[in-house]
Amino acid sequence: MTGRKIKVISDERKKKVAERVKMLRIEMFGEGKGAQIAMARLLNIPYTTYRGYEANRFNIDFLILLAKKTNRDISWFLCYEMKFVPGFHKK
């Protein structure tokens, strides 16, 4: 290894995943800062951390936690080509 970072997910794809995270939050709690705070509380993480996840700074551990806490299939977050239908992708 040369110490180079290997990019596993493109910036565009990461943006689409972050959009899915936001779509779920809006479905569950609505829009605005209060809704982000509510989602952060549900996940038991700081609000500022959650806000960063919505801004493309997420990791796989967050997606696993989000899927478990919201009873969603993690593939919904990752397969962004699928059409979003509120409530349809629940387990």
Wavefront OBJ file of the C-alpha trace (Angstrom):
o trace
v 0.000 0.000 0.000
v 1.144 3.480 -0.789
v -0.864 5.180 1.915
v -3.322 6.504 -0.662
v -6.971 6.642 0.304
v -9.101 4.279 -1.714
v -12.404 5.831 -2.697
v -15.065 3.194 -2.157
v -18.065 5.331 -3.010
v -18.195 8.229 -5.451
v -19.097 11.711 -4.262
v -22.223 11.640 -6.430
v -23.384 8.345 -4.961
v -22.615 9.578 -1.445
v -24.778 12.625 -2.140
v -27.661 10.361 -3.199
v -27.363 8.294 -0.016
v -27.387 11.485 2.085
v -30.531 12.576 0.215
v -32.191 9.301 1.233
v -31.247 9.938 4.868
v -32.864 13.365 4.645
v -35.966 11.972 2.887
v -36.475 9.514 5.725
v -36.075 12.227 8.357
v -38.633 14.417 6.574
v -41.048 11.491 6.328
v -40.694 10.751 10.038
v -40.320 14.203 11.613
v -40.827 16.877 8.961
v -38.406 19.605 7.906
v -36.213 21.996 9.830
v -33.762 21.948 12.697
v -36.320 20.555 15.155
v -36.779 17.523 12.932
v -33.028 16.936 12.761
v -32.873 17.139 16.550
v -35.709 14.610 16.816
v -33.915 12.204 14.471
v -30.668 12.625 16.425
v -32.524 11.808 19.650
v -34.064 8.707 18.083
v -30.576 7.554 17.097
v -29.073 8.626 20.437
v -26.365 10.712 18.753
v -25.523 14.433 18.990
v -27.532 16.737 16.741
v -24.360 18.108 15.148
v -23.241 14.584 14.269
v -26.581 13.807 12.635
v -26.476 17.106 10.727
v -23.090 16.080 9.339
v -24.499 12.745 8.194
v -27.160 14.569 6.183
v -24.334 16.602 4.628
v -22.570 13.547 3.108
v -20.287 12.864 6.081
v -21.775 9.491 7.012
v -20.274 6.029 7.426
v -21.558 2.480 7.201
v -22.001 2.206 10.979
v -24.399 5.150 10.837
v -26.398 3.569 8.010
v -26.663 0.304 9.946
v -27.839 2.177 13.060
v -30.327 4.215 11.037
v -31.729 1.115 9.338
v -32.161 -0.682 12.683
v -33.685 2.256 14.570
v -36.129 3.100 11.770
v -36.921 -0.495 10.823
v -35.760 0.065 7.240
v -33.840 -2.172 4.903
v -30.328 -0.765 4.524
v -30.473 -1.478 0.803
v -33.009 1.343 0.439
v -30.354 3.845 1.511
v -27.740 2.337 -0.808
v -29.870 1.616 -3.892
v -30.721 5.192 -4.651
v -32.043 4.354 -8.131
v -35.227 2.976 -6.561
v -38.256 5.263 -6.543
v -39.107 6.582 -3.075
v -42.582 5.730 -1.886
v -43.251 6.910 1.698
v -43.739 3.955 4.013
v -43.175 1.372 1.263
v -39.598 0.448 2.178
v -40.304 -0.446 5.799
v -39.349 -3.940 6.898
l 1 2 3 4 5 6 7 8 9 10 11 12 13 14 15 16 17 18 19 20 21 22 23 24 25 26 27 28 29 30 31 32 33 34 35 36 37 38 39 40 41 42 43 44 45 46 47 48 49 50 51 52 53 54 55 56 57 58 59 60 61 62 63 64 65 66 67 68 69 70 71 72 73 74 75 76 77 78 79 80 81 82 83 84 85 86 87 88 89 90 91
